[in-house]
């Protein structure tokens, strides 16, 4: 018989994981402190947006394989997938991990498996999970199998990547790692690599830090190229023709709940040594202000001007606004006296200054800033936007528009990373 699994935390990772195990024949109890999430789930409904997840969840709830509760129940496997938010001082808030682990202490029995999926600072399993589990009457190292197996899925493609991506499992000992590997093999088609818990924790943070450091390099190059009056996007495109070079893309900053957050979990533990990681975070965090200053230079002054922003989500073609650098840009613009701000984002239903129609948003505007390169924007009639704007200035932060075409229409086209 298959193990009974208790998944703690029914968010972007916990819920798809719970649904995936359930659809592979396991009995799942999904736990969340939010009653709304639990009540919705027990009706087969979900409150997060992710392609195909609603259908999968409905099926496993109807078949009785997935049930939700506000409290954990005795199971054979416990998967901790609660949030690890970042505090004001850039340290990880581990309170949800701590309370989730505490909640299973009275339930665990000899032979159970405990998996931490939440992205966590290095040594979380060793320094937090294991000591808390020792509050049970068990001999933890002997009686339990404990591992960290970080999620690596990308929002928008979660169900596909849960199955297809390679996975790392880091155990407190080899037996733990192998047990957990076998469990994930029930649905993972990618390779599953086993190691120790701290290495697995560090791998997850390293992957996102790699991306952050490389984006910071691209952003720094963008600022340098502007000063040299050349185009960074050409520099990156041609440099990437080298077989061993893979530069990332510059932009208005790094958003989302992962890449802008995870590097701090390394810095937290090694503040003196993690110099490049800290600097990269600082460079990427400075980009909204850089875009703000560039906007001001284009118009001379932003006072009493109308500025339109196209796209405010943290990346293209999603509705997720978490940690979006464009929100920060908007906050900077809001400080300018007499400014009128207008926003159009086809993926966002509810936000201030929002206009449902792109042409209304751009009408009488002095400057249009392309914040996010949603594919849908390529359908816009730029001739019409040009005619309706007060001054036809564009600032493209993503190298999205066709410069020649826009200049041909008459726009004053400005590109982040390109000097005049
Ligand atoms: N960005 C750039 N330039 C680039 C690439 C991205 O400015 O060249 C910006 C994007 O605009 C966005 C931010 O970075 O604001 C992050 O977007 P992303 O698509 O790079 O990543 P996320 O945050 O959606 O998902 C990442 C993924 N990690 C890696 O690719 C190493 C994903 O696989 C992880 O599972 C996820 O973080 C996570 O949950 O940790």
Boltz pocket constraint, residues with backbone or C-beta under 6 A from the ligand:
constraints:
  - pocket:
      binder: B
      contacts: [[A, 119], [A, 151], [A, 152], [A, 153], [A, 154], [A, 155], [A, 207], [A, 208], [A, 211], [A, 215], [A, 248], [A, 249], [A, 250], [A, 251], [A, 252], [A, 253], [A, 254], [A, 255], [A, 256], [A, 257], [A, 258], [A, 259], [A, 314], [A, 315], [A, 316]]
      max_distance: 6.0
